[in-house]
């Protein structure tokens, strides 16, 4: 089957040579042979580059599309076209990894600067989430919270207005399981699918392609997306039914943030005892107190040379990622006093408030 792209010259069975110009409603044909019949046009097996199949009629040298429909995508078909929304601290390096892995990536963010940066690396620029969804088999989201996810997917010019049948929406954000379930219901009406695929490992992990990805949803959907996720994740875990990945990420955030409180208090205690905290960290890593947070406390979490505004934004991100866990615990009748205390103390822990 020939793939028609702007400027391509097409030769089919010696019948004609043509210059093709792709449009949303018309394929213009400039031919050396004016007596082109409809069977000859159909014998070209024309297929537009955006994935639509067309039934065409010819009038002179014009091929006018009278019907267009999305082809049904096989669940075994390899994903090649990805739309990435949210080019922040983790999203931007993840999108870059996809470009480096050879995927056709469309990028969208409310901020123009990271979009321009991705465009220089070969990404297509989408004008809206709706525009991005039209040309994507997989739409990946790396925005901050439930509210942003819902706005991008269901809001004006949202993904749901442009998504095609069998497309997959991968939620890399930290959200509530009930949000995932609600979105899956909405997109099922469009014959599209949702996976909750939150990530852990931070900006450094995204750049090093060493993220941890925890996935909830149908196994066959995960397997179709596995190579895409592996562009940034060294570990990919199938956690079970839809929403289980989101629930797992909330547990990860509880443990991470409580470990931040522990690392902060260890640092204070070491300082008051006149100990070199870097030496204490080595002991922590060789003992039962070992944790990723303690090991990387001054390198990736509380970086002393970071400006106060950077630390403030980082604190807000941790607070926003912990609040859904507290909300879920409340719905389940649990108190989580340690997590609640940590959420309140995070500004002090991150050094933007005095002890």
LOZA-627303 format. One record per residue: residue in one letter; z, y, x of N, C-alpha, C, CB in turn. Coordinates in steps of 0.02 Angstrom, whole numbers, padded with zeros to 5 digits, always signed. Last residue first. Glycine has a CB too. Layout:
N
aZYXZYXZYXZYX...
//
This chain:
355
x+03045+01299+00675+03092+01247+00656+03157+01279+00631+03105+01199+00717x+02917+01406+00605+02972+01394+00652+03017+01337+00627+03014+01458+00662x+02751+01350+00572+02813+01380+00549+02868+01363+00599+02833+01354+00478x+02653+01286+00637+02634+01351+00609+02693+01384+00574+02576+01343+00562x+02675+01158+00688+02689+01215+00730+02665+01282+00704+02659+01204+00796x+02665+01045+00612+02605+01065+00648+02614+01131+00687+02548+01073+00599x+02792+01041+00554+02771+00987+00598+02712+01008+00642+02752+00925+00558x+02787+01152+00470+02833+01152+00526+02812+01099+00578+02906+01139+00502x+02690+01109+00377+02680+01171+00415+02726+01175+00476+02691+01231+00370x+02753+00984+00330+02693+00984+00372+02680+01050+00408+02634+00967+00329x+02859+00972+00242+02873+00994+00311+02811+01001+00355+02921+00946+00344x+02806+00923+00124+02839+00989+00123+02848+01017+00193+02907+00983+00088x+02761+00799+00166+02713+00848+00138+02742+00918+00139+02694+00828+00066x+02883+00738+00201+02833+00754+00253+02784+00806+00228+02796+00691+00274x+02943+00720+00076+02975+00763+00126+02924+00785+00178+03034+00726+00160x+02851+00629+00022+02862+00694-00011+02894+00744+00037+02906+00685-00074x+02864+00520+00107+02800+00554+00103+02808+00623+00072+02749+00513+00063x+02999+00487+00079+02978+00504+00147+02912+00542+00147+02970+00441+00188x+03000+00455-00059+03036+00514-00034+03015+00535+00036+03110+00500-00034x+02922+00385-00168+02900+00397-00099+02934+00457-00067+02824+00408-00097x+02935+00349-00306+02955+00416-00282+02928+00433-00213+03029+00421-00281x+02838+00275-00439+02868+00272-00372+02884+00342-00348+02821+00235-00322x+02763+00261-00553+02835+00261-00559+02872+00256-00493+02857+00207-00604x+02629+00277-00544+02653+00208-00539+02729+00203-00544+02631+00177-00473x+02616+00413-00545+02587+00375-00601+02613+00303-00603+02511+00376-00596x+02675+00437-00419+02708+00461-00480+02682+00423-00541+02696+00537-00489x+02577+00383-00335+02645+00354-00336+02682+00375-00400+02685+00377-00274x+02472+00474-00359+02465+00403-00377+02533+00369-00383+02421+00366-00326x+02529+00590-00305+02510+00588-00376+02503+00516-00400+02445+00626-00388x+02541+00552-00172+02602+00568-00210+02588+00567-00285+02628+00638-00189x+02406+00538-00143+02450+00480-00136+02515+00491-00175+02466+00466-00062x+02358+00669-00160+02336+00616-00206+02380+00553-00202+02265+00597-00191x+02429+00733-00049+02446+00746-00119+02420+00695-00168+02421+00814-00138x+02370+00704+00073+02432+00670+00055+02449+00678-00019+02490+00696+00098x+02261+00785+00086+02250+00713+00088+02312+00673+00068+02228+00691+00158x+02318+00911+00084+02273+00891+00029+02261+00817+00028+02207+00928+00035x+02388+00905+00206+02424+00913+00143+02381+00890+00084+02446+00985+00134x+02281+00896+00297+02330+00841+00292+02369+00845+00226+02378+00842+00351x+02220+01021+00272+02183+00959+00261+02230+00900+00254+02134+00946+00320x+02322+01109+00310+02299+01108+00241+02261+01044+00225+02256+01168+00226x+02324+01083+00448+02383+01068+00407+02363+01063+00334+02437+01123+00417x+02200+01133+00486+02214+01062+00495+02273+01041+00452+02227+01046+00569x+02221+01269+00459+02170+01231+00420+02181+01156+00425+02099+01249+00445x+02320+01295+00555+02334+01305+00484+02284+01266+00440+02332+01380+00467x+02255+01270+00674+02310+01227+00655+02327+01234+00581+02372+01243+00698x+02164+01376+00667+02139+01307+00670+02194+01259+00649+02114+01290+00741x+02251+01485+00669+02210+01474+00610+02181+01403+00609+02153+01525+00609x+02308+01477+00797+02350+01465+00739+02309+01451+00676+02397+01523+00729x+02202+01388+00914+02225+01449+00881+02264+01432+00818+02166+01495+00864x+02254+01258+01025+02217+01277+00965+02245+01342+00936+02219+01221+00913x+02337+01219+01126+02291+01274+01140+02250+01295+01080+02245+01254+01196x+02411+01111+01072+02445+01174+01087+02396+01232+01096+02487+01166+01150x+02377+01011+00940+02347+01033+01003+02371+01104+01018+02268+01030+01000x+02429+00892+00857+02459+00958+00869+02436+00982+00938+02538+00955+00865x+02318+00791+00865+02354+00813+00804+02381+00884+00813+02411+00765+00787x+02262+00760+00988+02219+00761+00929+02253+00788+00866+02195+00691+00915x+02356+00779+01090+02284+00781+01106+02241+00789+01045+02265+00718+01143x+02485+00761+01054+02469+00826+01083+02395+00833+01100+02509+00836+01145x+02475+00628+00995+02507+00684+00962+02485+00752+00988+02581+00678+00968x+02429+00502+01025+02381+00557+01026+02409+00623+00998+02319+00538+00988x+02539+00419+01012+02499+00416+01074+02455+00478+01080+02457+00353+01075x+02583+00447+00883+02626+00464+00940+02586+00466+01005+02683+00413+00946x+02471+00395+00811+02490+00465+00806+02532+00486+00865+02529+00478+00740x+02472+00259+00841+02414+00300+00860+02432+00374+00860+02355+00287+00812x+02627+00196+00906+02585+00218+00850+02528+00260+00877+02626+00257+00797x+02773+00107+00952+02702+00120+00964+02667+00143+00900+02668+00058+00992x+02903+00070+00953+02887+00134+00922+02814+00152+00928+02929+00188+00954x+02924-00041+01030+02915-00052+00958+02899+00012+00920+02977-00084+00928x+02830+00011+01178+02889-00014+01141+02872-00025+01068+02948+00035+01148x+02731+00075+01242+02749+00008+01269+02807-00024+01231+02768+00015+01343x+02724+00196+01179+02667+00151+01173+02681+00081+01199+02607+00179+01209x+02844+00254+01219+02833+00239+01148+02776+00188+01140+02816+00303+01109x+02818+00272+01355+02870+00225+01334+02860+00205+01262+02940+00256+01344x+02721+00370+01346+02704+00306+01378+02755+00252+01359+02702+00314+01454x+02794+00474+01288+02739+00443+01251+02720+00375+01280+02678+00490+01251x+02879+00510+01392+02907+00478+01333+02853+00442+01293+02944+00529+01289x+02785+00575+01472+02817+00514+01497+02849+00475+01440+02871+00530+01550x+02758+00682+01389+02703+00636+01406+02730+00571+01435+02655+00670+01457x+02881+00748+01385+02859+00711+01326+02800+00664+01341+02838+00759+01271x+03008+00743+01496+02936+00756+01493+02908+00714+01436+02900+00739+01562x+03170+00799+01440+03122+00746+01459+03050+00770+01453+03133+00684+01414x+03278+00873+01396+03250+00887+01461+03201+00835+01486+03304+00894+01511x+03320+00858+01269+03352+00814+01318+03324+00825+01389+03342+00741+01299x+03236+00942+01202+03307+00961+01206+03345+00918+01256+03339+00955+01138x+03117+00868+01213+03122+00934+01243+03195+00954+01253+03085+00986+01201x+03146+00754+01137+03131+00747+01208+03140+00814+01244+03060+00721+01218x+03161+00813+01010+03218+00780+01041+03208+00772+01116+03230+00711+01009x+03030+00859+00987+03086+00906+00989+03146+00876+01026+03107+00925+00917x+02958+00736+00990+02942+00790+01037+03001+00839+01044+02879+00827+01014x+03016+00669+00882+03022+00641+00949+03009+00694+01002+02973+00582+00958x+02973+00751+00779+03045+00748+00794+03058+00717+00862+03082+00708+00740x+02834+00725+00787+02860+00793+00792+02934+00792+00812+02851+00831+00726x+02829+00588+00761+02807+00613+00826+02834+00683+00839+02730+00613+00830x+02877+00586+00627+02913+00550+00680+02894+00577+00749+02898+00474+00676x+02777+00660+00563+02846+00684+00561+02886+00652+00618+02878+00669+00493x+02672+00572+00588+02669+00640+00615+02739+00671+00616+02621+00684+00574x+02709+00463+00513+02709+00456+00586+02704+00524+00620+02651+00411+00608x+02685+00518+00389+02754+00504+00407+02761+00493+00483+02780+00441+00369x+02544+00524+00399+02583+00586+00395+02657+00575+00410+02576+00617+00325x+02508+00387+00408+02488+00435+00459+02534+00496+00459+02415+00456+00449x+02559+00333+00288+02584+00308+00353+02568+00359+00408+02552+00240+00370x+02485+00407+00194+02558+00406+00192+02586+00387+00260+02584+00358+00137x+02354+00374+00229+02377+00444+00237+02453+00448+00235+02348+00487+00182x+02349+00239+00197+02339+00259+00267+02366+00330+00277+02264+00256+00286x+02361+00251+00059+02414+00218+00097+02410+00237+00171+02410+00141+00088x+02239+00310+00033+02300+00348+00016+02360+00317+00052+02312+00348-00060x+02152+00208+00069+02153+00269+00109+02215+00310+00095+02090+00312+00095x+02178+00115-00033+02195+00098+00036+02199+00161+00079+02144+00050+00066x+02123+00183-00142+02194+00168-00140+02218+00153-00070+02211+00110-00187x+01987+00182-00105+02022+00245-00113+02098+00235-00109+02003+00279-00179x+01962+00045-00109+01954+00081-00046+01992+00147-00047+01881+00094-00031x+01981+00019-00243+02028-00010-00195+02022+00022-00126+02016-00086-00189x+01880+00069-00321+01943+00106-00319+01992+00080-00267+01975+00104-00385x+01809-00085-00363+01801-00013-00361+01868+00022-00366+01754+00010-00417x+01889-00226-00277+01852-00193-00331+01850-00117-00322+01884-00210-00398x+01902-00240-00100+01903-00269-00166+01864-00228-00216+01974-00277-00190x+01887-00199+00031+01955-00202+00005+01959-00233-00065+01984-00134+00004x+01804-00229+00174+01794-00236+00102+01863-00248+00070+01743-00295+00085x+01795-00122+00312+01835-00171+00275+01816-00170+00201+01910-00158+00284x+01731-00095+00467+01715-00086+00396+01750-00142+00358+01638-00087+00384x+01741-00013+00620+01773-00063+00577+01757-00046+00504+01850-00065+00588x+01666+00087+00672+01670+00026+00711+01700-00031+00670+01712+00038+00775x+01557+00201+00595+01618+00161+00589+01614+00098+00631+01631+00143+00517x+01434+00262+00603+01493+00301+00623+01557+00260+00625+01502+00358+00576x+01342+00166+00572+01319+00220+00616+01378+00262+00641+01268+00264+00580x+01396+00085+00477+01408+00067+00547+01382+00119+00596+01376+00000+00561x+01345+00135+00358+01414+00150+00375+01429+00137+00449+01461+00108+00331x+01216+00077+00372+01224+00150+00368+01295+00169+00387+01207+00175+00297x+01244-00059+00369+01213-00030+00430+01220+00046+00431+01139-00050+00434x+01299-00070+00236+01338-00084+00296+01309-00052+00359+01344-00159+00305x+01236-00057+00115+01255+00004+00150+01286-00008+00218+01303+00044+00108x+01221-00187+00071+01161-00145+00076+01174-00082+00117+01136-00127+00007x+01353-00225+00068+01309-00256+00117+01245-00217+00126+01293-00328+00096x+01399-00146-00040+01425-00136+00027+01378-00165+00079+01495-00168+00034x+01327-00208-00143+01315-00138-00127+01340-00122-00057+01348-00093-00179x+01382-00335-00142+01311-00329-00126+01292-00256-00111+01269-00355-00183x+01515-00309-00180+01502-00332-00112+01429-00322-00094+01521-00406-00104x+01561-00166-00272+01524-00229-00269+01505-00246-00197+01461-00225-00313x+01716-00088-00214+01656-00093-00255+01621-00160-00245+01608-00037-00240x+01781+00001-00075+01793-00032-00139+01729-00033-00180+01849+00004-00177x+01814+00001+00099+01766+00006+00044+01789-00031-00017+01698-00021+00067x+01852+00096+00238+01881+00048+00190+01844+00056+00123+01958+00059+00180x+01818+00119+00405+01792+00130+00337+01819+00075+00291+01714+00131+00337x+01861+00201+00550+01879+00145+00507+01856+00163+00436+01957+00128+00509x+01755+00259+00685+01793+00267+00624+01811+00199+00592+01754+00309+00574x+01684+00273+00802+01739+00224+00801+01782+00230+00738+01782+00232+00862x+01592+00363+00853+01569+00308+00809+01621+00253+00805+01503+00280+00835x+01636+00475+00914+01634+00414+00955+01608+00353+00917+01704+00399+00983x+01636+00565+00809+01591+00577+00866+01583+00514+00909+01619+00634+00909x+01734+00507+00728+01666+00514+00703+01616+00523+00761+01661+00574+00654x+01846+00518+00811+01822+00452+00791+01750+00454+00765+01867+00422+00739x+01859+00656+00814+01846+00619+00876+01819+00550+00862+01910+00614+00919x+01889+00684+00680+01827+00709+00710+01809+00671+00773+01834+00783+00725x+01967+00534+00608+01961+00603+00628+01894+00621+00659+02014+00620+00676x+02002+00413+00558+01988+00416+00629+01974+00486+00655+01930+00373+00645x+01937+00345+00408+01995+00367+00447+01976+00365+00521+02057+00322+00433x+01857+00358+00246+01856+00346+00318+01920+00373+00350+01795+00380+00350x+01807+00280+00090+01842+00330+00131+01847+00309+00204+01912+00344+00103x+01713+00234-00012+01709+00214+00058+01743+00266+00103+01635+00205+00080x+01676+00178-00166+01725+00219-00131+01729+00191-00060+01796+00218-00167x+01515+00183-00235+01560+00147-00190+01612+00196-00165+01521+00115-00130x+01414+00177-00380+01464+00213-00340+01503+00164-00297+01512+00254-00386x+01243+00184-00438+01303+00149-00419+01349+00193-00377+01286+00085-00380x+01139+00214-00584+01156+00224-00513+01225+00194-00501+01155+00299-00494x+01099+00226-00714+01081+00165-00678+01091+00172-00603+01009+00146-00692x+01158+00327-00778+01096+00344-00743+01069+00284-00704+01108+00403-00695x+01274+00270-00819+01228+00293-00872+01160+00313-00843+01258+00352-00910x+01339+00258-00700+01311+00197-00730+01261+00215-00785+01367+00152-00758x+01393+00382-00678+01330+00366-00645+01299+00302-00670+01341+00361-00570x+01509+00377-00759+01459+00429-00769+01392+00409-00739+01483+00495-00738x+01577+00268-00701+01556+00266-00771+01501+00316-00785+01616+00278-00818x+01602+00319-00574+01561+00258-00581+01536+00252-00652+01602+00196-00562x+01690+00424-00603+01623+00438-00578+01577+00378-00585+01627+00460-00504x+01803+00351-00645+01771+00398-00691+01699+00412-00669+01811+00463-00695x+01835+00281-00527+01817+00245-00588+01780+00290-00637+01881+00217-00621x+01866+00388-00441+01811+00342-00424+01788+00306-00488+01834+00291-00371x+01978+00439-00505+01918+00481-00498+01857+00437-00483+01928+00532-00441x+02067+00335-00490+02044+00350-00558+01983+00396-00556+02100+00382-00599x+02095+00339-00351+02057+00283-00379+02029+00298-00449+02099+00221-00382x+02075+00504-00281+02113+00457-00322+02068+00399-00346+02144+00493-00382x+02010+00527-00113+02015+00543-00184+02057+00490-00220+01945+00547-00216x+01942+00579+00027+02006+00552+00006+02018+00574-00066+02065+00575+00053x+01764+00537+00047+01821+00583+00039+01884+00546+00019+01805+00637-00013x+01655+00461+00042+01694+00457+00104+01756+00500+00101+01650+00478+00163x+01573+00379-00076+01625+00430-00072+01667+00420-00009+01670+00428-00135x+01407+00355-00104+01462+00332-00061+01512+00389-00052+01436+00308+00008x+01299+00306-00225+01340+00364-00205+01400+00336-00167+01362+00407-00267x+01137+00242-00232+01207+00228-00218+01241+00293-00196+01215+00173-00163x+01008+00209-00354+01035+00247-00298+01110+00232-00292+01023+00323-00307x+00963+00147-00468+00983+00104-00412+01005+00143-00350+00926+00058-00393x+00870+00288-00523+00896+00221-00536+00908+00183-00471+00848+00181-00581x+00916+00448-00445+00870+00399-00473+00903+00332-00485+00811+00390-00428x+00987+00611-00472+00992+00543-00446+00943+00496-00483+01063+00517-00454x+00993+00740-00520+00934+00720-00483+00932+00648-00461+00929+00763-00424x+01111+00759-00588+01050+00785-00619+00986+00763-00582+01053+00861-00621x+01210+00712-00504+01193+00672-00564+01130+00696-00598+01251+00674-00613x+01228+00812-00408+01192+00751-00390+01169+00713-00452+01237+00706-00348x+01209+00973-00492+01244+00919-00457+01201+00858-00446+01305+00900-00495x+01179+01091-00556+01135+01069-00501+01168+01014-00459+01117+01128-00456x+01350+01101-00600+01282+01129-00607+01241+01114-00545+01285+01206-00618x+01437+00944-00567+01431+01014-00583+01359+01036-00592+01464+01055-00530x+01450+00813-00521+01441+00824-00593+01429+00896-00613+01500+00797-00629x+01457+00817-00379+01422+00763-00414+01404+00781-00486+01465+00701-00413x+01525+00933-00343+01462+00917-00310+01422+00865-00349+01475+00891-00239x+01641+00923-00425+01595+00979-00431+01527+00963-00402+01625+01041-00396x+01700+00804-00379+01677+00809-00449+01628+00866-00457+01737+00819-00495x+01729+00840-00246+01686+00782-00260+01657+00788-00331+01726+00717-00253x+01818+00947-00264+01753+00958-00233+01705+00901-00247+01762+00967-00158x+01925+00879-00327+01892+00935-00360+01823+00948-00330+01935+00998-00355x+01966+00783-00231+01939+00762-00296+01898+00819-00328+01995+00741-00343x+01914+00851-00067+01961+00821-00116+01926+00805-00182+02019+00869-00129x+01813+00883+00035+01885+00880+00048+01925+00839-00002+01912+00949+00049x+01666+00779+00074+01699+00842+00057+01775+00830+00053+01672+00870-00011x+01561+00689+00106+01619+00697+00150+01649+00766+00138+01598+00689+00226x+01454+00574+00028+01494+00635+00020+01552+00634+00069+01520+00641-00052x+01288+00515+00024+01354+00510+00054+01391+00577+00049+01349+00489+00128x+01174+00429-00065+01203+00496-00060+01274+00489-00035+01200+00533-00129x+01030+00335-00041+01103+00336-00032+01125+00408-00024+01125+00293+00030x+00903+00374-00068+00924+00309-00092+01000+00302-00090+00892+00252-00051x+00842+00535-00112+00889+00493-00073+00903+00427-00108+00955+00530-00063x+00777+00638-00176+00740+00603-00123+00783+00553-00085+00711+00653-00074x+00866+00689-00270+00799+00668-00291+00763+00626-00240+00757+00729-00306x+00979+00735-00205+00982+00669-00238+00912+00644-00256+01024+00673-00301x+00943+00864-00161+00956+00811-00113+00951+00742-00145+01026+00821-00081x+00938+00931-00284+00878+00926-00243+00885+00869-00193+00865+00992-00206x+01075+00922-00319+01022+00894-00362+00959+00882-00323+01008+00941-00422x+01136+00996-00218+01149+00924-00223+01097+00889-00267+01218+00912-00252x+01007+01105-00149+01063+01092-00194+01078+01018-00193+01048+01116-00267x+00912+01109-00052+00933+01173-00081+00993+01166-00128+00875+01203-00119x+00914+01021+00102+00915+01019+00029+00941+01085+00002+00958+00959+00003x+00818+00998+00242+00867+01043+00211+00860+01039+00135+00857+01116+00235x+00811+00855+00346+00780+00896+00294+00835+00938+00261+00742+00851+00242x+00848+00847+00522+00865+00835+00452+00824+00879+00406+00940+00848+00441x+00825+00875+00657+00776+00836+00620+00792+00822+00547+00767+00772+00653x+00903+00962+00722+00904+00893+00747+00858+00847+00707+00975+00866+00744x+00889+01076+00650+00863+01077+00718+00860+01007+00748+00905+01122+00762x+00963+01037+00538+00890+01045+00532+00857+01045+00601+00872+01110+00494x+01093+01045+00584+01065+00979+00569+00989+00982+00565+01093+00953+00503x+01102+01185+00594+01112+01143+00653+01082+01074+00643+01186+01138+00671x+01086+01223+00461+01036+01243+00511+01041+01201+00574+01044+01317+00530x+01206+01169+00414+01142+01144+00388+01086+01161+00436+01126+01173+00318x+01304+01245+00477+01296+01174+00495+01232+01143+00469+01355+01134+00469x+01269+01376+00414+01267+01363+00486+01261+01289+00504+01328+01392+00519x+01288+01385+00275+01220+01378+00302+01218+01357+00375+01183+01444+00294x+01396+01300+00166+01390+01343+00225+01322+01331+00258+01448+01330+00276x+01382+01202+00074+01384+01271+00048+01380+01321+00105+01449+01282+00008x+01261+01082+00124+01329+01108+00129+01327+01179+00101+01356+01107+00203x+01155+00943+00151+01176+00999+00108+01248+01016+00122+01165+00982+00033x+01013+00856+00214+01080+00883+00223+01093+00940+00175+01090+00906+00295x+00931+00700+00228+00931+00767+00196+01003+00792+00197+00902+00764+00122x+00864+00592+00348+00924+00623+00320+00908+00690+00290+00978+00630+00374x+00810+00441+00390+00782+00502+00361+00838+00536+00322+00719+00487+00315x+00881+00366+00537+00875+00374+00464+00843+00441+00447+00944+00369+00431x+00905+00346+00673+00838+00340+00648+00829+00347+00573+00811+00276+00667x+01024+00372+00731+01010+00301+00715+00942+00291+00683+01064+00273+00670x+01029+00507+00734+01020+00473+00797+01004+00399+00787+01082+00479+00840x+01057+00528+00598+00994+00551+00627+00979+00515+00692+00996+00627+00639x+01186+00474+00594+01133+00444+00553+01064+00465+00579+01141+00464+00479x+01255+00562+00678+01250+00491+00696+01194+00457+00658+01316+00455+00684x+01249+00677+00600+01213+00675+00664+01204+00603+00687+01251+00715+00718x+01337+00640+00498+01266+00652+00482+01223+00650+00545+01258+00719+00446x+01455+00634+00574+01430+00574+00540+01356+00581+00522+01471+00560+00476x+01472+00766+00618+01456+00714+00667+01431+00649+00634+01516+00699+00710x+01491+00823+00482+01435+00842+00526+01421+00790+00580+01450+00909+00559x+01608+00763+00429+01543+00752+00399+01485+00768+00445+01537+00792+00337x+01719+00808+00501+01698+00739+00508+01627+00727+00482+01746+00694+00472x+01716+00948+00478+01743+00921+00541+01722+00849+00553+01819+00926+00540x+01571+00958+00372+01631+00986+00403+01650+00949+00466+01687+00984+00354x+01464+00948+00279+01453+00947+00351+01511+00981+00387+01387+00982+00369x+01420+00885+00138+01484+00900+00169+01480+00894+00244+01539+00854+00142x+01309+00758+00103+01339+00819+00077+01409+00828+00106+01343+00816-00001x+01159+00681+00139+01228+00690+00162+01254+00758+00140+01232+00683+00240x+01050+00555+00089+01070+00624+00078+01143+00632+00098+01059+00646+00005x+00931+00449+00164+01002+00463+00151+01011+00538+00140+01047+00439+00210x+00819+00322+00168+00826+00392+00150+00897+00407+00127+00775+00412+00095x+00831+00185+00193+00802+00228+00245+00815+00302+00232+00728+00215+00251x+00897+00026+00164+00903+00097+00151+00874+00137+00209+00977+00116+00139x+00803-00118+00125+00838-00079+00176+00840-00005+00157+00805-00089+00245x+00831-00217-00018+00788-00170+00018+00829-00127+00065+00750-00125-00032x+00907-00294-00096+00898-00318-00027+00857-00269+00015+00866-00386-00027x+00900-00241-00219+00965-00236-00186+00962-00261-00114+01017-00275-00225x+00751-00147-00246+00783-00212-00235+00849-00202-00199+00736-00259-00195x+00727-00021-00363+00742-00037-00293+00776-00105-00289+00787+00017-00262x+00593+00016-00467+00659-00015-00462+00670-00039-00391+00666-00074-00512x+00512+00174-00449+00511+00101-00443+00581+00074-00439+00470+00080-00383x+00507+00303-00570+00539+00278-00509+00533+00202-00507+00613+00299-00507x+00351+00365-00631+00414+00330-00642+00441+00306-00575+00405+00271-00690x+00232+00462-00720+00268+00449-00657+00333+00414-00672+00280+00515-00618x+00075+00498-00785+00138+00463-00794+00169+00450-00726+00128+00397-00832x-00030+00573-00748-00011+00576-00818+00052+00536-00832-00067+00550-00862x-00093+00669-00620-00041+00620-00637-00024+00627-00710+00022+00629-00593x-00260+00685-00577-00204+00715-00614-00156+00661-00636-00229+00756-00674x-00362+00715-00452-00324+00659-00479-00262+00688-00512-00304+00606-00423x-00519+00793-00441-00447+00800-00452-00417+00736-00480-00433+00859-00499x-00654+00794-00436-00619+00774-00375-00544+00782-00381-00645+00814-00316x-00677+00748-00598-00711+00774-00539-00676+00748-00477-00711+00852-00539x-00534+00682-00637-00581+00729-00668-00614+00765-00609-00544+00781-00717x-00450+00528-00655-00488+00575-00614-00533+00619-00656-00531+00538-00563x-00280+00479-00678-00348+00485-00704-00384+00537-00661-00348+00504-00779x-00146+00369-00630-00187+00428-00620-00253+00422-00658-00201+00439-00546x+00021+00334-00619-00040+00313-00652-00085+00374-00655-00026+00283-00723x+00128+00317-00477+00091+00359-00522+00034+00320-00555+00063+00419-00485x+00296+00304-00421+00232+00270-00433+00195+00310-00486+00243+00195-00455x+00396+00390-00299+00371+00385-00367+00306+00345-00369+00361+00454-00399x+00432+00411-00167+00452+00348-00198+00429+00340-00270+00525+00341-00196x+00387+00518-00097+00455+00523-00124+00475+00461-00164+00460+00583-00169x+00255+00492-00060+00307+00481-00010+00377+00485-00038+00299+00532+00045x+00166+00402-00188+00190+00465-00158+00247+00451-00111+00211+00515-00213x+00038+00288-00175+00111+00294-00184+00134+00357-00150+00149+00231-00156x-00107+00202-00223-00074+00265-00205+00000+00264-00221-00107+00322-00242x-00200+00098-00201-00128+00083-00209-00086+00144-00195-00107+00026-00162x-00333+00107-00195-00297+00136-00138-00223+00120-00142-00307+00211-00136x-00376+00062-00314-00376+00013-00260-00341+00040-00198-00448-00007-00243x-00376+00176-00391-00319+00130-00399-00317+00079-00342-00324+00094-00466x-00498+00227-00348-00437+00265-00336-00377+00218-00339-00430+00323-00386x-00581+00126-00396-00578+00138-00324-00516+00178-00305-00641+00176-00301x-00562+00136-00535-00540+00075-00499-00535+00085-00424-00589+00018-00514x-00617+00269-00554-00546+00257-00562-00524+00192-00529-00529+00255-00636x-00741+00310-00426-00720+00284-00491-00645+00273-00493-00757+00219-00506x-00824+00443-00356-00768+00397-00347-00744+00374-00416-00709+00431-00308x-00937+00522-00315-00940+00471-00366-00885+00419-00357-01008+00437-00366x-00927+00607-00206-00905+00632-00271-00903+00578-00325-00949+00687-00293x-00872+00584-00050-00910+00545-00099-00887+00565-00169-00900+00468-00088x-00788+00654+00026-00858+00654+00048-00902+00618-00003-00864+00621+00118x-00662+00751-00061-00695+00689-00041-00765+00700-00015-00696+00641-00099x-00505+00798-00089-00567+00827-00065-00606+00771-00032-00554+00887-00014x-00387+00795-00215-00430+00752-00174-00493+00790-00154-00448+00688-00212x-00218+00824-00250-00285+00852-00245-00326+00810-00196-00282+00927-00223x-00106+00766-00362-00132+00749-00296-00204+00775-00294-00129+00670-00283x+00021+00847-00456-00050+00837-00442-00061+00815-00371-00089+00901-00456x+00158+00867-00473+00119+00844-00530+00047+00828-00515+00122+00895-00584x+00213+00896-00347+00255+00861-00396+00213+00833-00453+00309+00908-00424x+00093+00853-00217+00128+00900-00260+00171+00861-00309+00078+00947-00298x+00008+00825-00067+00058+00801-00115+00089+00860-00153+00113+00762-00078x-00156+00809-00029-00105+00860-00032-00055+00840-00086-00135+00930-00047x-00268+00726+00078-00221+00721+00023-00170+00778+00028-00184+00652+00023x-00434+00708+00103-00377+00746+00127-00328+00751+00069-00397+00817+00154x-00529+00557+00125-00503+00613+00087-00445+00647+00122-00481+00590+00018x-00668+00454+00114-00620+00484+00159-00594+00546+00123-00651+00502+00230x-00715+00303+00028-00708+00375+00036-00659+00393+00091-00686+00407-00030x-00749+00166+00046-00772+00204-00012-00769+00280-00001-00731+00187-00073x-00702+00080+00142-00762+00117+00157-00787+00161+00100-00815+00070+00175x-00578+00034+00101-00636-00009+00090-00702+00029+00101-00635-00038+00019x-00514+00190+00123-00502+00129+00084-00568+00093+00072-00467+00145+00017x-00427+00308+00215-00489+00270+00211-00474+00205+00175-00519+00257+00282x-00358+00469+00219-00353+00402+00190-00421+00369+00190-00324+00405+00119x-00262+00580+00313-00330+00558+00295-00326+00485+00275-00382+00569+00354x-00125+00687+00267-00149+00622+00289-00222+00612+00269-00106+00566+00259x-00079+00806+00215-00121+00809+00274-00147+00742+00298-00084+00840+00329x+00069+00740+00146+00028+00800+00156-00012+00797+00220+00071+00862+00155x+00045+00564+00116+00086+00619+00140+00040+00680+00149+00121+00600+00207x+00045+00412+00038+00011+00476+00042+00060+00530+00063-00020+00493-00025x+00031+00252+00094+00081+00304+00080+00048+00371+00091+00145+00296+00125x-00047+00107+00030-00050+00168+00068+00004+00217+00047-00119+00201+00061x+00000-00060+00043+00000+00000+00000+00000+00062+00044+00061+00001-00048
//
